[in-house]
Amino acid sequence: MITLRKEMIFLKNRTNNQDRIFQYISISVIPIFLVVSLLLGGIEKSFEKIIYAGAIISNPKIIFDRIDNNEKSDSISEMANSESIEAEASAVLLSPIPKDVQKLIEQAEIKYANSTENGKIIEKDYSKQNATAEFDGIYVRNTTLEHEIDIQKYLNGKVYANIDKKEPSVLIYHTHTTETYEILDRGFYSNDRSSRSESSGENMIRIGEEICKVLENNGYKTIHDRTIYDKEYSGAYERSCENISKILKENPSIQIVLDIHRDAIYPKDGSRVKPVAEINGRKAAQIMIISGCEDGNVTSFPNWEKNLSFAVQLQNRLKNDNSQLVRPLMFCSRKYNMHLTPCSLLIEIGTDANTLSEAVYSAELFAKSLSEFLKEYET
């Protein structure tokens, strides 16, 4: 009983103290507040404050109630802001489908609405598929006749590039220019759609445009050769070699030469395979770097090891940025115009079973990693 009485006395005293504070605010602080509001805020804004002040005079407890409410509101706002930031971060990570590609998708949904299913499209992770060697997460598929490959050696080898950002430093071209992709992601392919097209909006030129855009945005002057070399498939490499040699002669500052293709994987059961990875919530076509060598019947390629060092180190950069994006680097007995510079490679972005959207996204990711890679070789 004594304790209860003490608590009641304490509450009464606390209430009396608050009432005295309210009286002081009404008599002393409010008039000063009104005068300052009129001088600084103008009549219109001050009128709103006068109404609020009048409410305080009649019930000064509003101030304390508002303080409590503000504390609650701040807490709610912090939670909302946190959720908003997370949502924005997620949106940034998920790159949107480009408008031109989205338009092609919408057109294809109408055009191929009644397409016949001629075979399945199988999604697979090819990040380690068919690898014959591995070092520190770098996978290589060696198909040469005479050469072993020491991945660590080429990882630590010299890359023969001196990038001057004031001059063109990268050349992108497409020996098999007319190669295309699926437009719709529907789990099957139809012979209603051709795997080749001369339309630059959907063949390899579109993939090259994406790479060039990212490189240019990062300050690397790039030449994009849009010539169609495979109107006749036979002789395409000879034709591209002739023209690329001419471009290199006219632009001696070019250091990096990339022939951008897409692959094709056809199992015996009639299906088609698309190598795919999910990166930041979106499907990306997996990428394969191809580096050749002087081997067997392949001659006049004495500096192939320089290209291989570039290939292995670029593979490592891509792997570090997005571990699932790359397939094993293919080391093969081919030349593929790689003899033209010490940093010439053939790049396969997806297969004909991947969608154009997946391939464009991979081109963007590839170019971002390449841009970071080239920073090490700026002069």
TORMARPA-110824 format. One line per field, with one value per residue (C-alpha): x, y, z; residue in one letter; residue number from 1. Coordinates in nm, 3 decimals. Layout:
residues N
X: X; ...
Y: Y; ...
Z: Z; ...
res: a; ...
n: NUM; ...
This chain:
residues 379
X: 0.000; 0.286; 0.455; 0.132; 0.077; 0.429; 0.371; 0.044; 0.220; 0.495; 0.246; 0.056; 0.377; 0.478; 0.139; 0.165; 0.512; 0.389; 0.096; 0.340; 0.549; 0.237; 0.139; 0.489; 0.477; 0.135; 0.234; 0.600; 0.713; 0.410; 0.395; 0.767; 0.714; 0.433; 0.638; 0.936; 0.708; 0.558; 0.900; 1.064; 0.790; 0.554; 0.184; 0.072; 0.305; 0.274; -0.104; -0.068; 0.169; -0.069; -0.350; -0.120; -0.001; -0.361; -0.420; -0.113; -0.236; -0.566; -0.392; -0.011; 0.011; 0.003; 0.376; 0.455; 0.212; 0.373; 0.722; 0.610; 0.445; 0.754; 0.971; 0.737; 0.722; 1.103; 1.125; 0.868; 1.041; 1.375; 1.219; 1.049; 1.368; 1.563; 1.313; 1.317; 1.696; 1.696; 1.434; 1.633; 1.951; 1.769; 1.637; 1.987; 2.127; 1.857; 1.942; 1.630; 1.574; 1.666; 1.367; 1.459; 1.490; 1.162; 0.992; 1.124; 0.989; 0.643; 0.642; 0.759; 0.484; 0.234; 0.428; 0.514; 0.202; 0.107; 0.456; 0.512; 0.742; 1.026; 1.245; 1.324; 1.559; 1.755; 1.913; 2.250; 2.532; 2.846; 3.084; 3.287; 3.156; 3.424; 3.713; 4.043; 4.245; 4.183; 4.384; 4.243; 3.892; 4.005; 3.882; 4.033; 3.930; 4.242; 4.164; 4.510; 4.710; 5.056; 5.032; 4.981; 4.869; 5.014; 4.733; 4.941; 5.219; 4.983; 4.801; 5.131; 5.246; 5.277; 4.979; 5.096; 4.860; 4.928; 4.598; 4.584; 4.233; 4.273; 4.291; 4.087; 4.210; 3.947; 3.812; 3.491; 3.385; 3.184; 3.307; 2.972; 2.770; 2.427; 2.417; 2.106; 1.930; 1.585; 1.363; 1.115; 1.210; 0.957; 1.154; 1.139; 1.256; 1.059; 1.181; 0.947; 1.234; 1.571; 1.895; 2.045; 1.944; 2.094; 1.895; 2.145; 1.884; 1.892; 2.215; 2.571; 2.592; 2.342; 2.569; 2.870; 2.680; 2.621; 2.989; 3.096; 2.846; 2.980; 3.344; 3.280; 3.096; 3.408; 3.629; 3.770; 3.747; 3.613; 3.569; 3.278; 3.302; 2.945; 3.038; 2.845; 3.107; 2.893; 2.636; 2.823; 2.942; 3.248; 3.541; 3.406; 3.733; 3.940; 3.710; 3.708; 4.088; 4.137; 3.917; 4.041; 4.401; 4.305; 4.137; 4.443; 4.672; 4.454; 4.432; 4.768; 4.653; 4.417; 4.538; 4.241; 4.067; 3.759; 3.560; 3.218; 3.013; 2.752; 2.785; 2.545; 2.510; 2.293; 2.263; 2.173; 1.817; 1.716; 1.716; 1.923; 2.124; 2.153; 2.432; 2.282; 2.354; 2.139; 2.321; 2.157; 1.817; 1.833; 1.932; 2.262; 2.404; 2.731; 3.042; 3.330; 3.669; 3.857; 4.235; 4.422; 4.777; 5.020; 4.952; 4.922; 4.819; 4.788; 5.092; 5.209; 5.099; 5.430; 5.311; 5.008; 5.129; 5.083; 4.718; 4.683; 4.818; 4.560; 4.288; 4.369; 4.390; 4.067; 3.901; 4.022; 3.876; 3.538; 3.540; 3.617; 3.340; 3.072; 3.187; 2.903; 2.925; 3.212; 3.243; 3.588; 3.832; 3.880; 4.245; 4.241; 4.436; 4.292; 4.403; 4.074; 4.260; 4.423; 4.764; 4.675; 4.754; 4.885; 4.545; 4.311; 4.046; 3.725; 3.436; 3.127; 2.830; 2.569; 2.422; 2.137; 1.913; 1.977; 1.750; 1.866; 1.788; 2.019; 2.296; 2.270; 2.287; 2.597; 2.755; 2.700; 2.857; 3.147; 3.220; 3.209; 3.470; 3.680; 3.671; 3.802; 4.066; 4.193; 4.252; 4.568; 4.711; 4.645; 4.946
Y: 0.000; 0.236; 0.163; 0.218; 0.552; 0.665; 0.582; 0.778; 1.081; 1.055; 1.045; 1.342; 1.547; 1.448; 1.561; 1.892; 1.951; 1.886; 2.127; 2.401; 2.340; 2.366; 2.694; 2.832; 2.733; 2.898; 3.226; 3.272; 3.057; 3.065; 3.450; 3.458; 3.173; 3.366; 3.685; 3.497; 3.308; 3.632; 3.789; 3.490; 3.287; 3.546; 3.578; 3.270; 3.023; 3.194; 3.164; 2.785; 2.809; 3.045; 2.790; 2.520; 2.750; 2.821; 2.451; 2.427; 2.712; 2.532; 2.200; 2.223; 1.843; 1.833; 1.908; 1.600; 1.384; 1.502; 1.424; 1.069; 1.036; 1.174; 0.916; 0.643; 0.794; 0.815; 0.449; 0.355; 0.577; 0.412; 0.071; 0.190; 0.356; 0.038; -0.170; 0.088; 0.082; -0.297; -0.287; -0.027; -0.231; -0.536; -0.338; -0.213; -0.566; -0.692; -0.529; -0.456; -0.617; -0.354; -0.193; -0.315; -0.674; -0.647; -0.528; -0.833; -1.057; -0.901; -0.938; -1.301; -1.387; -1.299; -1.432; -1.769; -1.817; -2.133; -2.268; -2.643; -2.790; -2.963; -3.040; -2.960; -2.688; -2.810; -2.567; -2.676; -2.536; -2.570; -2.392; -2.714; -2.925; -3.115; -2.948; -3.135; -2.912; -2.677; -2.434; -2.201; -2.226; -2.167; -2.452; -2.536; -2.783; -2.886; -3.040; -2.994; -3.284; -3.200; -2.952; -2.978; -2.664; -2.519; -2.283; -2.122; -2.040; -1.853; -1.692; -1.530; -1.466; -1.127; -0.975; -0.774; -0.480; -0.108; 0.074; 0.441; 0.560; 0.852; 0.613; 0.309; 0.012; -0.260; -0.409; -0.615; -0.814; -1.123; -1.379; -1.560; -1.241; -1.390; -1.626; -1.567; -1.683; -1.784; -1.489; -1.663; -1.860; -2.142; -2.466; -2.582; -2.480; -2.466; -2.487; -2.195; -1.973; -1.970; -1.977; -1.717; -1.367; -1.063; -0.836; -0.647; -0.613; -0.984; -1.135; -1.111; -0.742; -0.674; -0.858; -0.661; -0.335; -0.418; -0.491; -0.172; 0.038; -0.077; -0.038; 0.314; 0.407; 0.304; 0.523; 0.265; 0.372; 0.079; -0.004; -0.231; -0.398; -0.475; -0.640; -0.958; -1.220; -1.534; -1.470; -1.770; -1.978; -2.118; -1.877; -1.651; -1.654; -1.563; -1.270; -1.145; -1.182; -0.966; -0.686; -0.701; -0.678; -0.361; -0.211; -0.291; -0.124; 0.189; 0.185; 0.072; 0.166; -0.135; -0.388; -0.617; -0.801; -1.011; -1.221; -1.260; -1.573; -1.799; -2.176; -2.465; -2.782; -3.058; -3.386; -3.702; -3.705; -3.406; -3.153; -2.837; -2.721; -2.373; -2.314; -2.077; -1.921; -1.708; -1.386; -1.120; -1.279; -1.294; -1.566; -1.515; -1.717; -1.877; -1.763; -1.965; -1.815; -1.994; -1.967; -2.152; -2.264; -2.388; -2.758; -3.039; -2.881; -2.534; -2.329; -1.966; -1.895; -1.862; -1.627; -1.827; -1.841; -1.464; -1.505; -1.789; -1.574; -1.309; -1.574; -1.735; -1.403; -1.273; -1.604; -1.550; -1.199; -1.319; -1.605; -1.372; -1.130; -1.392; -1.746; -1.915; -1.695; -1.877; -2.223; -2.386; -2.201; -2.401; -2.445; -2.590; -2.660; -2.366; -2.021; -1.832; -1.509; -1.497; -1.455; -1.092; -0.955; -1.100; -1.028; -1.182; -1.429; -1.590; -1.551; -1.773; -1.613; -1.880; -2.107; -2.082; -2.222; -1.928; -1.628; -1.297; -1.139; -1.383; -1.321; -0.942; -0.959; -1.177; -0.935; -0.657; -0.861; -0.964; -0.605; -0.483; -0.742; -0.665; -0.294; -0.369; -0.601; -0.334; -0.085; -0.279; -0.210; 0.161; 0.370
Z: 0.000; 0.085; -0.249; -0.441; -0.267; -0.355; -0.722; -0.725; -0.570; -0.833; -1.121; -0.980; -0.949; -1.304; -1.438; -1.250; -1.396; -1.750; -1.697; -1.585; -1.900; -2.118; -1.952; -2.010; -2.379; -2.422; -2.257; -2.354; -2.647; -2.881; -2.923; -3.009; -3.257; -3.431; -3.469; -3.616; -3.857; -3.988; -4.041; -4.210; -4.375; -4.522; -4.457; -4.652; -4.482; -4.145; -4.159; -4.157; -3.861; -3.675; -3.706; -3.574; -3.293; -3.198; -3.164; -2.940; -2.719; -2.667; -2.614; -2.567; -2.534; -2.916; -2.914; -2.705; -2.903; -3.228; -3.097; -3.020; -3.363; -3.540; -3.370; -3.491; -3.840; -3.859; -3.770; -4.035; -4.292; -4.223; -4.283; -4.602; -4.728; -4.657; -4.854; -5.132; -5.151; -5.170; -5.444; -5.638; -5.602; -5.734; -6.029; -6.111; -6.111; -6.343; -6.676; -6.880; -7.219; -7.483; -7.652; -8.001; -7.875; -7.684; -8.004; -8.191; -7.914; -7.940; -8.319; -8.294; -8.045; -8.318; -8.618; -8.463; -8.250; -8.440; -8.509; -8.525; -8.263; -8.449; -8.149; -7.789; -7.670; -7.369; -7.123; -6.987; -6.780; -6.990; -6.751; -6.706; -6.993; -7.190; -7.003; -7.023; -6.791; -6.499; -6.291; -6.025; -6.167; -6.527; -6.747; -7.085; -7.353; -7.544; -7.885; -8.039; -8.181; -8.050; -7.764; -7.392; -7.211; -6.892; -6.786; -6.510; -6.759; -6.990; -6.700; -6.602; -6.959; -7.125; -7.302; -7.602; -7.578; -7.539; -7.533; -7.632; -7.550; -7.791; -8.088; -8.199; -7.997; -8.055; -8.377; -8.371; -8.678; -8.774; -9.027; -9.000; -8.992; -9.064; -8.766; -8.554; -8.238; -8.126; -8.041; -7.810; -7.500; -7.530; -7.483; -7.845; -8.190; -8.511; -8.869; -8.938; -8.824; -9.003; -8.806; -9.042; -9.142; -9.311; -9.077; -8.860; -8.588; -8.508; -8.644; -8.511; -8.597; -8.318; -8.072; -8.193; -8.149; -7.783; -7.724; -7.900; -7.706; -7.369; -7.477; -7.610; -7.290; -7.102; -7.318; -7.562; -7.925; -8.123; -8.489; -8.576; -8.915; -9.022; -9.351; -9.433; -9.522; -9.537; -9.808; -9.941; -9.647; -9.822; -9.829; -9.550; -9.353; -9.658; -9.731; -9.371; -9.347; -9.653; -9.524; -9.163; -9.285; -9.471; -9.161; -8.948; -9.200; -9.194; -8.812; -8.668; -8.316; -8.305; -8.047; -7.987; -8.274; -8.191; -8.436; -8.272; -8.355; -8.203; -8.168; -8.240; -8.030; -8.182; -7.986; -8.179; -8.042; -8.254; -7.971; -7.959; -7.660; -7.527; -7.274; -7.023; -6.685; -6.459; -6.371; -6.156; -6.206; -6.585; -6.832; -7.013; -7.301; -7.195; -7.382; -7.528; -7.612; -7.891; -7.928; -8.203; -8.268; -8.530; -8.524; -8.781; -9.110; -8.952; -9.050; -9.071; -8.715; -8.526; -8.250; -8.137; -7.775; -7.747; -7.840; -7.591; -7.305; -7.393; -7.413; -7.076; -6.895; -7.048; -6.953; -6.598; -6.590; -6.718; -6.469; -6.179; -6.276; -6.350; -6.279; -6.470; -6.782; -6.955; -7.103; -7.103; -7.327; -7.648; -7.746; -8.097; -8.415; -8.608; -8.717; -8.770; -8.868; -8.521; -8.684; -8.767; -8.416; -8.086; -7.930; -8.185; -8.069; -8.183; -7.936; -7.941; -7.762; -7.697; -7.963; -8.211; -7.936; -7.706; -7.742; -7.884; -7.547; -7.369; -7.622; -7.606; -7.226; -7.246; -7.492; -7.239; -6.957; -7.179; -7.282; -6.921; -6.821; -7.129; -7.041; -6.693; -6.839; -7.081; -6.798; -6.713; -7.059; -7.104; -7.198
res: m; i; t; l; r; k; e; m; i; f; l; k; n; r; t; n; n; q; d; r; i; f; q; y; i; s; i; s; v; i; p; i; f; l; v; v; s; l; l; l; g; g; i; e; k; s; f; e; k; i; i; y; a; g; a; i; i; s; n; p; k; i; i; f; d; r; i; d; n; n; e; k; s; d; s; i; s; e; m; a; n; s; e; s; i; e; a; e; a; s; a; v; l; l; s; p; i; p; k; d; v; q; k; l; i; e; q; a; e; i; k; y; a; n; s; t; e; n; g; k; i; i; e; k; d; y; s; k; q; n; a; t; a; e; f; d; g; i; y; v; r; n; t; t; l; e; h; e; i; d; i; q; k; y; l; n; g; k; v; y; a; n; i; d; k; k; e; p; s; v; l; i; y; h; t; h; t; t; e; t; y; e; i; l; d; r; g; f; y; s; n; d; r; s; s; r; s; e; s; s; g; e; n; m; i; r; i; g; e; e; i; c; k; v; l; e; n; n; g; y; k; t; i; h; d; r; t; i; y; d; k; e; y; s; g; a; y; e; r; s; c; e; n; i; s; k; i; l; k; e; n; p; s; i; q; i; v; l; d; i; h; r; d; a; i; y; p; k; d; g; s; r; v; k; p; v; a; e; i; n; g; r; k; a; a; q; i; m; i; i; s; g; c; e; d; g; n; v; t; s; f; p; n; w; e; k; n; l; s; f; a; v; q; l; q; n; r; l; k; n; d; n; s; q; l; v; r; p; l; m; f; c; s; r; k; y; n; m; h; l; t; p; c; s; l; l; i; e; i; g; t; d; a; n; t; l; s; e; a; v; y; s; a; e; l; f; a; k; s; l; s; e; f; l; k; e; y; e; t
n: 1; 2; 3; 4; 5; 6; 7; 8; 9; 10; 11; 12; 13; 14; 15; 16; 17; 18; 19; 20; 21; 22; 23; 24; 25; 26; 27; 28; 29; 30; 31; 32; 33; 34; 35; 36; 37; 38; 39; 40; 41; 42; 43; 44; 45; 46; 47; 48; 49; 50; 51; 52; 53; 54; 55; 56; 57; 58; 59; 60; 61; 62; 63; 64; 65; 66; 67; 68; 69; 70; 71; 72; 73; 74; 75; 76; 77; 78; 79; 80; 81; 82; 83; 84; 85; 86; 87; 88; 89; 90; 91; 92; 93; 94; 95; 96; 97; 98; 99; 100; 101; 102; 103; 104; 105; 106; 107; 108; 109; 110; 111; 112; 113; 114; 115; 116; 117; 118; 119; 120; 121; 122; 123; 124; 125; 126; 127; 128; 129; 130; 131; 132; 133; 134; 135; 136; 137; 138; 139; 140; 141; 142; 143; 144; 145; 146; 147; 148; 149; 150; 151; 152; 153; 154; 155; 156; 157; 158; 159; 160; 161; 162; 163; 164; 165; 166; 167; 168; 169; 170; 171; 172; 173; 174; 175; 176; 177; 178; 179; 180; 181; 182; 183; 184; 185; 186; 187; 188; 189; 190; 191; 192; 193; 194; 195; 196; 197; 198; 199; 200; 201; 202; 203; 204; 205; 206; 207; 208; 209; 210; 211; 212; 213; 214; 215; 216; 217; 218; 219; 220; 221; 222; 223; 224; 225; 226; 227; 228; 229; 230; 231; 232; 233; 234; 235; 236; 237; 238; 239; 240; 241; 242; 243; 244; 245; 246; 247; 248; 249; 250; 251; 252; 253; 254; 255; 256; 257; 258; 259; 260; 261; 262; 263; 264; 265; 266; 267; 268; 269; 270; 271; 272; 273; 274; 275; 276; 277; 278; 279; 280; 281; 282; 283; 284; 285; 286; 287; 288; 289; 290; 291; 292; 293; 294; 295; 296; 297; 298; 299; 300; 301; 302; 303; 304; 305; 306; 307; 308; 309; 310; 311; 312; 313; 314; 315; 316; 317; 318; 319; 320; 321; 322; 323; 324; 325; 326; 327; 328; 329; 330; 331; 332; 333; 334; 335; 336; 337; 338; 339; 340; 341; 342; 343; 344; 345; 346; 347; 348; 349; 350; 351; 352; 353; 354; 355; 356; 357; 358; 359; 360; 361; 362; 363; 364; 365; 366; 367; 368; 369; 370; 371; 372; 373; 374; 375; 376; 377; 378; 379
